[in-house]
Amino acid sequence: MANTLTRNKSSINMSNQYLDEWTKNIKKHLVGRKIVDVEYMTSKEAEKSGWYSRPICLLLDNNHWVVPMADDEGNNGGALSTTFEKLGTIPVFGTATEPADLKLELLKKED
């Protein structure tokens, strides 16, 4: 039992250290930055990434993009949760929800 407790304590300390390192690195890149533009990823960009969801993309003042993903393996575009009163979630859109894509879908349905 003592060995298990020691191992668990060691794992927690390593997890906290790992979390602290990631937090420092992320702060270095994001704190003080300004979002200068936002746009939804295009269908082509999403499909090129193997995604079927198009997330909102945030352009920072240093010309770097922040793109939400569904998970840390980059399996799909992801939504953002916010604390804004009337915008609790910034949603993703499917790859067929761009105006040109919607027109194509409507034309296909008319055939």
MODELLER restraints for C-alpha pairs under 7 A, 6 or more apart:
rsr = mdl.restraints
at = mdl.atoms
rsr.add(forms.Gaussian(group=physical.xy_distance, feature=features.Distance(at['CA:33:A'], at['CA:60:A']), mean=6.43, stdev=0.5))
rsr.add(forms.Gaussian(group=physical.xy_distance, feature=features.Distance(at['CA:33:A'], at['CA:61:A']), mean=6.34, stdev=0.5))
rsr.add(forms.Gaussian(group=physical.xy_distance, feature=features.Distance(at['CA:34:A'], at['CA:60:A']), mean=5.58, stdev=0.5))
rsr.add(forms.Gaussian(group=physical.xy_distance, feature=features.Distance(at['CA:34:A'], at['CA:61:A']), mean=5.41, stdev=0.5))
rsr.add(forms.Gaussian(group=physical.xy_distance, feature=features.Distance(at['CA:35:A'], at['CA:58:A']), mean=6.35, stdev=0.5))
rsr.add(forms.Gaussian(group=physical.xy_distance, feature=features.Distance(at['CA:35:A'], at['CA:59:A']), mean=5.70, stdev=0.5))
rsr.add(forms.Gaussian(group=physical.xy_distance, feature=features.Distance(at['CA:35:A'], at['CA:60:A']), mean=4.52, stdev=0.5))
rsr.add(forms.Gaussian(group=physical.xy_distance, feature=features.Distance(at['CA:35:A'], at['CA:61:A']), mean=6.18, stdev=0.5))
rsr.add(forms.Gaussian(group=physical.xy_distance, feature=features.Distance(at['CA:36:A'], at['CA:59:A']), mean=5.75, stdev=0.5))
rsr.add(forms.Gaussian(group=physical.xy_distance, feature=features.Distance(at['CA:36:A'], at['CA:60:A']), mean=5.54, stdev=0.5))
rsr.add(forms.Gaussian(group=physical.xy_distance, feature=features.Distance(at['CA:36:A'], at['CA:61:A']), mean=5.75, stdev=0.5))
rsr.add(forms.Gaussian(group=physical.xy_distance, feature=features.Distance(at['CA:37:A'], at['CA:58:A']), mean=6.11, stdev=0.5))
rsr.add(forms.Gaussian(group=physical.xy_distance, feature=features.Distance(at['CA:37:A'], at['CA:59:A']), mean=5.10, stdev=0.5))
rsr.add(forms.Gaussian(group=physical.xy_distance, feature=features.Distance(at['CA:38:A'], at['CA:56:A']), mean=6.67, stdev=0.5))
rsr.add(forms.Gaussian(group=physical.xy_distance, feature=features.Distance(at['CA:38:A'], at['CA:57:A']), mean=5.55, stdev=0.5))
rsr.add(forms.Gaussian(group=physical.xy_distance, feature=features.Distance(at['CA:38:A'], at['CA:58:A']), mean=4.71, stdev=0.5))
rsr.add(forms.Gaussian(group=physical.xy_distance, feature=features.Distance(at['CA:38:A'], at['CA:59:A']), mean=6.04, stdev=0.5))
rsr.add(forms.Gaussian(group=physical.xy_distance, feature=features.Distance(at['CA:39:A'], at['CA:56:A']), mean=5.62, stdev=0.5))
rsr.add(forms.Gaussian(group=physical.xy_distance, feature=features.Distance(at['CA:39:A'], at['CA:57:A']), mean=5.39, stdev=0.5))
rsr.add(forms.Gaussian(group=physical.xy_distance, feature=features.Distance(at['CA:39:A'], at['CA:58:A']), mean=6.92, stdev=0.5))
rsr.add(forms.Gaussian(group=physical.xy_distance, feature=features.Distance(at['CA:40:A'], at['CA:54:A']), mean=6.36, stdev=0.5))
rsr.add(forms.Gaussian(group=physical.xy_distance, feature=features.Distance(at['CA:40:A'], at['CA:55:A']), mean=5.74, stdev=0.5))
rsr.add(forms.Gaussian(group=physical.xy_distance, feature=features.Distance(at['CA:40:A'], at['CA:56:A']), mean=4.26, stdev=0.5))
rsr.add(forms.Gaussian(group=physical.xy_distance, feature=features.Distance(at['CA:40:A'], at['CA:57:A']), mean=5.71, stdev=0.5))
rsr.add(forms.Gaussian(group=physical.xy_distance, feature=features.Distance(at['CA:41:A'], at['CA:54:A']), mean=5.22, stdev=0.5))
rsr.add(forms.Gaussian(group=physical.xy_distance, feature=features.Distance(at['CA:41:A'], at['CA:55:A']), mean=5.87, stdev=0.5))
rsr.add(forms.Gaussian(group=physical.xy_distance, feature=features.Distance(at['CA:41:A'], at['CA:56:A']), mean=6.24, stdev=0.5))
rsr.add(forms.Gaussian(group=physical.xy_distance, feature=features.Distance(at['CA:41:A'], at['CA:57:A']), mean=6.37, stdev=0.5))
rsr.add(forms.Gaussian(group=physical.xy_distance, feature=features.Distance(at['CA:42:A'], at['CA:54:A']), mean=6.71, stdev=0.5))
rsr.add(forms.Gaussian(group=physical.xy_distance, feature=features.Distance(at['CA:43:A'], at['CA:54:A']), mean=6.71, stdev=0.5))
rsr.add(forms.Gaussian(group=physical.xy_distance, feature=features.Distance(at['CA:43:A'], at['CA:95:A']), mean=4.57, stdev=0.5))
rsr.add(forms.Gaussian(group=physical.xy_distance, feature=features.Distance(at['CA:43:A'], at['CA:96:A']), mean=6.88, stdev=0.5))
rsr.add(forms.Gaussian(group=physical.xy_distance, feature=features.Distance(at['CA:46:A'], at['CA:52:A']), mean=6.43, stdev=0.5))
rsr.add(forms.Gaussian(group=physical.xy_distance, feature=features.Distance(at['CA:46:A'], at['CA:53:A']), mean=6.74, stdev=0.5))
rsr.add(forms.Gaussian(group=physical.xy_distance, feature=features.Distance(at['CA:46:A'], at['CA:54:A']), mean=5.89, stdev=0.5))
rsr.add(forms.Gaussian(group=physical.xy_distance, feature=features.Distance(at['CA:46:A'], at['CA:95:A']), mean=6.93, stdev=0.5))
rsr.add(forms.Gaussian(group=physical.xy_distance, feature=features.Distance(at['CA:51:A'], at['CA:75:A']), mean=6.79, stdev=0.5))
rsr.add(forms.Gaussian(group=physical.xy_distance, feature=features.Distance(at['CA:51:A'], at['CA:76:A']), mean=4.73, stdev=0.5))
rsr.add(forms.Gaussian(group=physical.xy_distance, feature=features.Distance(at['CA:51:A'], at['CA:77:A']), mean=6.42, stdev=0.5))
rsr.add(forms.Gaussian(group=physical.xy_distance, feature=features.Distance(at['CA:52:A'], at['CA:76:A']), mean=6.73, stdev=0.5))
rsr.add(forms.Gaussian(group=physical.xy_distance, feature=features.Distance(at['CA:52:A'], at['CA:94:A']), mean=5.69, stdev=0.5))
rsr.add(forms.Gaussian(group=physical.xy_distance, feature=features.Distance(at['CA:52:A'], at['CA:95:A']), mean=5.40, stdev=0.5))
rsr.add(forms.Gaussian(group=physical.xy_distance, feature=features.Distance(at['CA:53:A'], at['CA:76:A']), mean=6.21, stdev=0.5))
rsr.add(forms.Gaussian(group=physical.xy_distance, feature=features.Distance(at['CA:53:A'], at['CA:77:A']), mean=5.16, stdev=0.5))
rsr.add(forms.Gaussian(group=physical.xy_distance, feature=features.Distance(at['CA:53:A'], at['CA:92:A']), mean=5.77, stdev=0.5))
rsr.add(forms.Gaussian(group=physical.xy_distance, feature=features.Distance(at['CA:53:A'], at['CA:93:A']), mean=5.43, stdev=0.5))
rsr.add(forms.Gaussian(group=physical.xy_distance, feature=features.Distance(at['CA:53:A'], at['CA:94:A']), mean=4.50, stdev=0.5))
rsr.add(forms.Gaussian(group=physical.xy_distance, feature=features.Distance(at['CA:53:A'], at['CA:95:A']), mean=5.82, stdev=0.5))
rsr.add(forms.Gaussian(group=physical.xy_distance, feature=features.Distance(at['CA:54:A'], at['CA:77:A']), mean=5.63, stdev=0.5))
rsr.add(forms.Gaussian(group=physical.xy_distance, feature=features.Distance(at['CA:54:A'], at['CA:92:A']), mean=5.23, stdev=0.5))
rsr.add(forms.Gaussian(group=physical.xy_distance, feature=features.Distance(at['CA:54:A'], at['CA:93:A']), mean=4.98, stdev=0.5))
rsr.add(forms.Gaussian(group=physical.xy_distance, feature=features.Distance(at['CA:54:A'], at['CA:94:A']), mean=5.79, stdev=0.5))
rsr.add(forms.Gaussian(group=physical.xy_distance, feature=features.Distance(at['CA:54:A'], at['CA:95:A']), mean=6.13, stdev=0.5))
rsr.add(forms.Gaussian(group=physical.xy_distance, feature=features.Distance(at['CA:55:A'], at['CA:67:A']), mean=6.96, stdev=0.5))
rsr.add(forms.Gaussian(group=physical.xy_distance, feature=features.Distance(at['CA:55:A'], at['CA:68:A']), mean=6.37, stdev=0.5))
rsr.add(forms.Gaussian(group=physical.xy_distance, feature=features.Distance(at['CA:55:A'], at['CA:77:A']), mean=5.07, stdev=0.5))
rsr.add(forms.Gaussian(group=physical.xy_distance, feature=features.Distance(at['CA:55:A'], at['CA:78:A']), mean=5.61, stdev=0.5))
rsr.add(forms.Gaussian(group=physical.xy_distance, feature=features.Distance(at['CA:55:A'], at['CA:79:A']), mean=6.24, stdev=0.5))
rsr.add(forms.Gaussian(group=physical.xy_distance, feature=features.Distance(at['CA:55:A'], at['CA:92:A']), mean=4.57, stdev=0.5))
rsr.add(forms.Gaussian(group=physical.xy_distance, feature=features.Distance(at['CA:55:A'], at['CA:93:A']), mean=6.67, stdev=0.5))
rsr.add(forms.Gaussian(group=physical.xy_distance, feature=features.Distance(at['CA:56:A'], at['CA:67:A']), mean=6.88, stdev=0.5))
rsr.add(forms.Gaussian(group=physical.xy_distance, feature=features.Distance(at['CA:56:A'], at['CA:92:A']), mean=6.81, stdev=0.5))
rsr.add(forms.Gaussian(group=physical.xy_distance, feature=features.Distance(at['CA:57:A'], at['CA:65:A']), mean=6.61, stdev=0.5))
rsr.add(forms.Gaussian(group=physical.xy_distance, feature=features.Distance(at['CA:57:A'], at['CA:66:A']), mean=5.89, stdev=0.5))
rsr.add(forms.Gaussian(group=physical.xy_distance, feature=features.Distance(at['CA:57:A'], at['CA:67:A']), mean=4.84, stdev=0.5))
rsr.add(forms.Gaussian(group=physical.xy_distance, feature=features.Distance(at['CA:58:A'], at['CA:65:A']), mean=5.50, stdev=0.5))
rsr.add(forms.Gaussian(group=physical.xy_distance, feature=features.Distance(at['CA:58:A'], at['CA:66:A']), mean=5.02, stdev=0.5))
rsr.add(forms.Gaussian(group=physical.xy_distance, feature=features.Distance(at['CA:58:A'], at['CA:67:A']), mean=6.47, stdev=0.5))
rsr.add(forms.Gaussian(group=physical.xy_distance, feature=features.Distance(at['CA:59:A'], at['CA:65:A']), mean=4.60, stdev=0.5))
rsr.add(forms.Gaussian(group=physical.xy_distance, feature=features.Distance(at['CA:59:A'], at['CA:66:A']), mean=6.51, stdev=0.5))
rsr.add(forms.Gaussian(group=physical.xy_distance, feature=features.Distance(at['CA:68:A'], at['CA:77:A']), mean=6.00, stdev=0.5))
rsr.add(forms.Gaussian(group=physical.xy_distance, feature=features.Distance(at['CA:68:A'], at['CA:78:A']), mean=4.91, stdev=0.5))
rsr.add(forms.Gaussian(group=physical.xy_distance, feature=features.Distance(at['CA:68:A'], at['CA:79:A']), mean=6.53, stdev=0.5))
rsr.add(forms.Gaussian(group=physical.xy_distance, feature=features.Distance(at['CA:68:A'], at['CA:80:A']), mean=6.98, stdev=0.5))
rsr.add(forms.Gaussian(group=physical.xy_distance, feature=features.Distance(at['CA:69:A'], at['CA:76:A']), mean=5.66, stdev=0.5))
rsr.add(forms.Gaussian(group=physical.xy_distance, feature=features.Distance(at['CA:69:A'], at['CA:77:A']), mean=4.28, stdev=0.5))
rsr.add(forms.Gaussian(group=physical.xy_distance, feature=features.Distance(at['CA:69:A'], at['CA:78:A']), mean=4.16, stdev=0.5))
rsr.add(forms.Gaussian(group=physical.xy_distance, feature=features.Distance(at['CA:70:A'], at['CA:76:A']), mean=5.14, stdev=0.5))
rsr.add(forms.Gaussian(group=physical.xy_distance, feature=features.Distance(at['CA:70:A'], at['CA:77:A']), mean=5.35, stdev=0.5))
rsr.add(forms.Gaussian(group=physical.xy_distance, feature=features.Distance(at['CA:70:A'], at['CA:78:A']), mean=4.22, stdev=0.5))
rsr.add(forms.Gaussian(group=physical.xy_distance, feature=features.Distance(at['CA:77:A'], at['CA:92:A']), mean=6.99, stdev=0.5))
rsr.add(forms.Gaussian(group=physical.xy_distance, feature=features.Distance(at['CA:78:A'], at['CA:92:A']), mean=6.26, stdev=0.5))
rsr.add(forms.Gaussian(group=physical.xy_distance, feature=features.Distance(at['CA:79:A'], at['CA:89:A']), mean=6.88, stdev=0.5))
rsr.add(forms.Gaussian(group=physical.xy_distance, feature=features.Distance(at['CA:79:A'], at['CA:90:A']), mean=5.59, stdev=0.5))
rsr.add(forms.Gaussian(group=physical.xy_distance, feature=features.Distance(at['CA:79:A'], at['CA:91:A']), mean=4.80, stdev=0.5))
rsr.add(forms.Gaussian(group=physical.xy_distance, feature=features.Distance(at['CA:79:A'], at['CA:92:A']), mean=5.34, stdev=0.5))
rsr.add(forms.Gaussian(group=physical.xy_distance, feature=features.Distance(at['CA:80:A'], at['CA:89:A']), mean=5.63, stdev=0.5))
rsr.add(forms.Gaussian(group=physical.xy_distance, feature=features.Distance(at['CA:80:A'], at['CA:90:A']), mean=4.98, stdev=0.5))
rsr.add(forms.Gaussian(group=physical.xy_distance, feature=features.Distance(at['CA:80:A'], at['CA:91:A']), mean=6.72, stdev=0.5))
rsr.add(forms.Gaussian(group=physical.xy_distance, feature=features.Distance(at['CA:81:A'], at['CA:88:A']), mean=5.85, stdev=0.5))
rsr.add(forms.Gaussian(group=physical.xy_distance, feature=features.Distance(at['CA:81:A'], at['CA:89:A']), mean=4.55, stdev=0.5))
rsr.add(forms.Gaussian(group=physical.xy_distance, feature=features.Distance(at['CA:81:A'], at['CA:90:A']), mean=6.36, stdev=0.5))
rsr.add(forms.Gaussian(group=physical.xy_distance, feature=features.Distance(at['CA:82:A'], at['CA:88:A']), mean=4.90, stdev=0.5))
rsr.add(forms.Gaussian(group=physical.xy_distance, feature=features.Distance(at['CA:82:A'], at['CA:89:A']), mean=5.79, stdev=0.5))
rsr.add(forms.Gaussian(group=physical.xy_distance, feature=features.Distance(at['CA:96:A'], at['CA:102:A']), mean=6.29, stdev=0.5))
